[in-house]
Amino acid sequence: MKYSRLGLSDMEVSRLCLGTMTFGKQTDYVSASEIMNYALENGINFFDTAEMYPAPASEETFGVTEEFIGKWMQLRQNRDKIILATKITGPSPRFGYISDDLSFSKNRLESALNGSLKRLKTSFIDLYQVHWPERKTNTFGQLGFKFDPDDHWQYNLQEVVSTLDDLVKKGKIRHWGISNETPWGLMSYLNESRTMQSSPLISIQNPYNLLNRSFEVGLSEMIMREKIGMMAYSPLAFGLLTGKYHQHIPSPLSRLKRFPQMARYSSDLAYKLSHKYIEIAQKFNLDPASFALSFVLHQPFVSTAIVGVTNVLQLKSLIHRMLWTFQNEWQEDIDAIHTQCSNPCP
């Protein structure tokens, strides 16, 4: 396993980060424990979760993922071996069961963090992240920015940064980051933290894969110049880039089959373009998943790739695929497809 420093922090995180959003819905506690055991034994020291997980989120399963991780760490007494990241839920009318207040106010940040600490059975979080912006902006595949003059952005950014900085000073979190953000959002956080001379923003967690390279426009330059760590989620596009859907062998429990409402990678265009990338892998006698994962990890702005699995065999396969090193001769064919149809799954 290889490691990289996450942003301006002192944390050396594994190049593969264990994503846990399947724990509690697709994956029961026994299987989740097997996955976490194998991850830690094979050098994955970075686990990412969220208060709303498992996903798709529901009132019945709210917080179960964090509870699984907390129970596992308590039983094995291995908290000191793990760099643990979690996230506060952003505003959405779908998540009213989580809290009456889904802003990033001081009270909500503190109560959400305390809830995560309790479920995770730990006294601190290594990386605390805001899951998505509170303001109205184009996230989760929405194309184009539709300006709403009545959107006053309900929270005060100074209060958010001040609260996160206070939580760092209290020792409840070591570092803080953002997720599903835009260039404007990133720069706003950076400017505010510098003005206040607070603890720095160290990371951003956004989607990045062969079908979604929108991060390259604007954000990639910004984080490299500002020394922000990038946590790339969905590096295999929900499994579409592995080729299993094209071979008609996915499990009926796979995310694209079981949760059609999570539609970012379910379009005909996504299927067509992923097939073209799979053909490049085959041209070079490569496993499609290894090809896709090596592309993500090759990017100089990517600190770690978040991989989600439902069983330990999938994780073993992904760790094995890290042995592949990206070759520059693949780039011309990749760019030819990307130029024809850029970012079919933004």
N, C-alpha and C positions, 0 to 999 in steps of 0.2 A: 504494500500500500504506500502511495506517495501522499505527501502533505503539502499544504501551502498556508501562508499566514493570511488570516482573514482581515483585510483592510489595514487599519492603523492599530489593530489590537495586538496583543501578544499571544493570541490563540493560533496554534498550528492545527488546522483541521484537515481531516482526510479528504482526498480528492473525490471520493464518493461519500455523500451524506445520506444517512438512512431516513427516508421519508416514511411517516407512520400513519398517513391518513386512512389506510385500510384497516388499522387495528380497531376491532370492536364492531365492524360491520362485515367485511369480507374475511377477516382474519380473527379467530378466537384467541383467547389468552394463551393457550398452550402453544399454538403456532407462532403467535407474536413473540413469546419467550424464546422459542427456537431461533427465530430470525434475529432477535437482539443478541442472543448468545453468540451466534455464528458471526454476526457483524463485528462485535467487539473482539472476538478471538482472531479475526482476520484483519484487524487494523482499522476498522471504521470506528472513529472516536466521536463522530459528529452526528447527533440525532436531531431531527426537526419535527415539531408537532405544532398543535394549535388548540386553543380552548374549545373551538367549535367541532373538532374532529371526533369521530370519523366522518368522512365525506362520502356521499352527499350528507349534509348535516340534517339532523332531526332532533326534536325535543326528547325523544326516547333514548337516543344514544349520546346526547350532549355530554362532553367531558370524558367519555369512556376511554378514549385513546390515552389521554394523560394519566388516567387511573391505571391503565395497563402498565405504562412505563414506570409510574411511581411504585406500584406493587413489585415489579421486577427488580428495580434498583434497590428497594428496601430488603428484599429477600436475599439478594446477592451482595449487598453492601459494597457496591461498585460505583457510587456516585462520583467519586474522585477521578474515575477513568473516562468519564463522558463529558463532552462539551454539548450542553443541552440548550436547544433553541425552541421557543414557543412564540405564539402570536395572540394578540388581542383581536377579537372579531370587530370588523368594521360595520358601519351602519347598513342596514337592510331591513325592510319590513318583514322579511321571512324569518328573522331571528329575534323577534320580540320576546320569545320564551327565555332567551339568555339574560336579557336585562331590559328594564324600561328605558334606560339610557344607553344608547349604543354610539354615543359620541366618544371622542378621545379627551374628555374633560379630566381634570385631576382626580375627581372621585371615581370615575369609571375606570381610569387606568389603574388606580390603586386597588380597587375591588376586583378587577379582572385578574391582575397579577396575583393577589392573595388567593383567589380561587385556584389558579394554576399551581401555585406553590403547594397548596393543600393537597390537590389531586396528585401531583408529582412527588409528594412526600420529600420535599427538599426545602432548604432555607434560602436558596438563591437560584436564579436563572442566568446562564452564561450569556445568552443573546435573547433579548426581548424585542419583538417586532410588531409594528402595526400592520395588520393583515392586508388592508387595502385602503385607499384614500377615503376620507369622509366627504370631501367635496365631490361635485358632479363632474366626472371626467371619463375619458374613454379607457376603461379597463375591461379585462376578461373578454377580449376579442371584439369589442365595439369599435368599428371603423369610424374615423372622423371625430372631431371634437365639436359638440353642439353647445355653444355658449348660452347659459341661462343667466340673464341679468338679475334674476331674483335669488340666485344661489349665493348667499352671503358667507358660505363656508362657516358652519355653525361654531366651530371651535377656534380658539385663539392659539395660533401656532407657537407663540411664546410660552403659553401655559403648558403645551404638550412637551416641548423641549425642556422646560424648567422642571416639569414633573419627572420626566425620564432621568434627567440629571440628578434630581433629588433621590430617586430610587437607586441610582448608582452609588451615590454618597452613603446611603443607608446600608449598602451591601446586599440589597435584594436582587439586583441585577448587576452583571459585570459590564455589559455593553448593550447598545440598542441599535436597531436597524429598521428598515422599511421594506415593504413588499408590494408588488403590483403597482409600482409607481411610474410616473412620467418624468421627463427631464425637468419640467418646471417644478414638480413636487420635490425632486431630489435637490435641486439648487435652493429651493426655499428652506428646506431643512438644514442644508449646509450653511446657508447665510445666517439663519437664526441661531444655530449653535455657535457659530463664530462670533456673532455679535454679543451673545451672552457669555462667551468663553466657557461653555458647558463641556461636558464629556462629549467626544465626537461621535457622529454617525459613522458606523463602520461597515455597514453592509446593505445590500439590496437583493431581494429575492424576486425574480421575474422569470417568466417562461422563456426557454431558449432551446431550439432544436432545428433540424434541417427544414422543417415545415413552418417554423416561426423564428425568423431572424430579425424581427423588428427591433430587438434590443441594440442591434449594430448601428442603428441610425440615431445619433445623438447620445444615447446613454452609454454606449461602450467607450466613446472618447472621454466623456465626463468622468466615469469611474476610474479610468486609467490615470487621468491627470489629477484627480482628487484623491487617489489611493483608497477607493471604496471596494470592498470585497463583493463579488457577484456569486450568488447562490442560484444556479440555473435549475429550475424545476421543469418537469416533463421532458427530459432529454431524449426520450424514446417516443414522445408523442402518444402517451397512453398505450404504448405497445404497438402502434401502427407501423413504426419503423423497424420492428423486429421481423416483419414478414409473415407472422402467424395468421393474420387476418387474410392475407392474400393466398395463403396455402389452405385456408378454410379449416384451420385446426385450433382456433382459440377455444379456451374453456368457456362454458356457459356462465362461469362466475367471473369472467374478465370484465374490467370496468366498462369498456365500450359496449359489451353485450348486456351487462346487468343494469347500467345506468345511462340510458340513451339521452337523458336530460342534460348530461355533461357533454355537450355537442361540439365542442371546439374542434375535435379531430374526427367527426363523424360524417363530414360532407363527401359527396362524390369527388370533388376536386382534391380533397385531402387524400382520399384513397388513390386517385390517379397519380398525383405527384409523389406520394410515398412509394408507389410502385416503380417510378422512374429512378428514385434514389436506391431502391433495392436492386435494380438492374445494374447500377454502377458498382455496387458491392459485388454482385455476381461476376461482373466483368473482370474484377481484380481478384476473384476467388476468395472473397471475404464473407464472413458471416454478417448479415445486414445489421444486427444489433450492435456488433463490435464496431462496424463502420460508422454508424450513427453516433454511438457514444464517444468514439475517439475524435470525431469531428468537434463535438462540444468541448471536450477536455483539452483539445488543441488550442482553443481560442485564448489569447493572452489575457483577456479580461475576465475569464471564468476561474473562480477560486475553487468551486466545488460543484458537483452535479448531484442533485437530489434524486434518488431512485426509490420508488415505492414498489414493494413486492407483497404478494399474498401468501407466499410459502418460502421455506428456506432453500428449496431447489432453485427458485428464481434468483435468489441472492447469490448463491454459489456461481451460477452462470454469469451474472453481471460482474462479479469480482474477477472471474476468469477472463472476461472480455476486456478488462483494463490492461491486459498484457499487450493489446494491439496498440501500435503507435501510428499516429496519422502520417500519411505520406503525401508530400507536396504534389505528386503526380495525380492524385485524386481530385485536386482542387479545380482544375479546368472543367472537368465533367460536372462537378457540383455547381460551379458558377454558371454553366450553360443552362442548367435547369432553373436555377434561381433567377437568372435574367429573364427567362421566358415567363415565369410566374413566381413573383416574389411573395413570400409570406402568405400561403393559402390558409394558414390557421393562426391569425394574429391573436 
